[in-house]
Amino acid sequence: MEFAQVLRQRKSVRAFQSTLLTQAQINLVLEEAQLAPSSQNTQPWQVHIVSGNKLAQLQELFCQLWDKQELTPDFTYGLDAYPEENKVRAQETAKLFADVRNIYRGDKEARFNAIKENYFYGAPHAAFFFFPSVGDNVRLAFDLGLYVENFLLSLTNHGFAGVPQTMLTVFAEPLREILGVEPNYKLIIGVSFGYEDHNAPVNQVKSTRVPVEQVVKFHQ
């Protein structure tokens, strides 16, 4: 696709087909993600791809840990510290997806079950992105963001789909143990990916973007 078309077609998919990507398809996406820039070409990312029985085990474990609220994120989780304008955008987007799934504020059971569905959204694959902890970690987190963006755009360009999920990072400690990740490597984001379920109503919803002039200042 043309680059502008890839940008406009990429979206966070919340329902997937069960069809697996081939190893060659996944490798192609990873090779293109690997072209991301990084500070002094350090390439600090470590990526773990989980599929099949291992993914099913993670989903079961995550649901159990969520039930017990045993959360171990490496970084701040939640919207509490965000400026109000940012929180409003997040709340408006959450309402869009809750409405299409018929989940209402007063229905605690439905809301709780929806949170459990968030673990992979039926995707056949998940990627977990780690980096070594260095100083305040800001520079490395920025590098990982560039890598993950390449990963997401490559998925779109090849007809696949993905969704970056902070929800996949709240159990960092058990995930490191299960995947054999060194303790000094921090989990920044997880991405569920595969083929989009085009028939799912939730995938017909796309979040909006504020106008450029609302977030960009020009100086001369």
N, C-alpha and C positions, 0 to 999 in steps of 0.2 A: 504494500500500500504506500501511497504518498505519506510523507511524515506527518503532515497536518491531519490527514485522515486517521492515522494511528492515534494521534493525540485525542481526537474527538470521539473515536470509537471506544477507547479504553474506559472501562467503568469497573466499579467494585461489584462483582457478581455474588449473589447470595443464594444461589441454587445451582447445583452442578449435575451433569450426567455422571453415571457410574463408570463410563468408559475410561480405561486407563490410557495415558499417553505412553508412547513407546520410549525406550531408553534413548534412542536416537533423537527423538523430538525434545526430550528433556535436556539432553546434552547440547542441542543447538541453542536453546534458550539460555543455558548457563554460559556457553561460549560467547554469546552476545552480551550478556550481563557483565562478563569479565572485562569488557572493553571500557567500563566505567572509569573515570578519572579518580585519583585519590591523592592525598597529600604526599608529595615527594615519591609518588608511585609505590607507597607502602602496601597497597592492596590488603587491608587489614581484615577482610571478611573471611569468615568460616561458615559454610552453608551445609545444612543437613537436610536431605530430602527423605521424607517418610511416606511410605505407601503400604497398601495391603494390610496384613494382620497387625503389623506394628502400629499403623495409623488407627486401626480399630481399638487396640489396647490403650493408646493415648487418649482417644475420645472417652472411653469408659473411665479411665483414671481422672481425666479433667473434670468430668461430671461429678465423680465422687468427691474430689477436692473442692469443687465449687459448692456442693451441698454443705460441706463442713466449713466453708469459707477459709480454707487454709491457703491463702494467697502469698506467693513469694516472688513478686516482681523485682527485677533489678533496678527499675527506674520508677519515678512517680507515675501512679496509675489513677486516672479519673480526671474530671474537669474542674475540680474545686478551685485550683489556683489560677485558672485561665482568666484573662480579662472578660468582662461581661459580653462584649460583642462577639467574641469567639464562642462562648458558651451558648449564646442564642443561636448561632449557626448550627452548632452540633445538635441542639434540642429540636430545631426545625427539621433537620435531616432525620433524626431518630423518629420523629412523629410521622414523616412520610412513609418510612418503612414499617412502622407499627400499624398504621392505618391499612396498608395494603395486605397485611397479615392478620387483620382483625384482632389486634392486641390493644386493649384499652387500659388506661392508667389504673382503674379500680380492680382489674382482673389480675390479682397477684399470681395465681397459678399459671395463667397463660404467659405472663411476663417472665416468670421463672423458667418455664419450659422453653420459651424463646431464647433465653440466654444459653441454655444447653444446646439448642440447635446451632448457635453461633460457632460451636466447635466443629469447624471444617465445612459446614453447610452442605454436607453430602459429597464434598470433593474427594476424588480418589488419591490426591497427593497433597502434601503440605511441605513447605520449605521453612526452615528456621534459620535466622540470620544472627550470628554471634560475632563479637569482636573482642580483642584483648583489652582489658581495662588499663588505660594510660591516663594519668592525671585526672582532669575533670571529665574526660571522655567526649567532650563536645566535638573535637575535630574528627575523631573516629566515627562518631554517630553520623556526622555529616557525610563522610565517605560512604558509610553503609547506605544512607539515603539515596545517594547517586547510584549505587549498585542495584538497590531494590527497584528504583525507577526504571533502570534498563531492563531488569527482569520482567517487570509488569508490561512495559511497552513491547518487549520481544514476544511475550505470550499473546498479546493482542495482534501483533503483526502476522503471526503464524496461525491465527484462527482459534487460539485457546483463550482462556479467561482466568483471572485471579482476583483475590481480594486480600489486601493487607489487613491484618487483624491484631490490634493491641491485646484483645482477649486471649490470644495464644501465648502471651508473654507472662501471664500472672502466676504461672507455676514453673518459674525458671529453675529453681533448685532441683526438683525431681526430674525435670527434663534433662538437665545436664548429666545427672546420674544415669538415666536411661540411655542417652545417646553417647555417653562416654566423652563428654566435653569437659575440658580442664576448668577448674574452679575460677580462674582469673578471666575466663571468657564470659562476656555479658550478652544476654539475649535482648536484642533491640526490637525485633518484630517477627511475626510469622505470616506466611502467605499461603492460603488455601488455593489450589489451582487444578485445572482440568478443562473439560469442555462445558460451556454454558448450557444450562437447561433453558432453551428459548421459550418454552411453554409456561414457565413459572411466572406468575403475576409479579412477584417481587423483583424480577429482573427487568420489568418494564419501567420501573421507577429509576430515575437518575437524579442524583443530587445536583443542585444548582451551584453556580459560582458568582461571587459578587463582582461588580464591574471593576476593571483594571484601575480606574481612577480612585477607587475607594481604598486601595492598598498600596498604590505606587505614588511617590512624590518625585517630581522632576526639579532639578536644581541647575541653574546656569550662572 
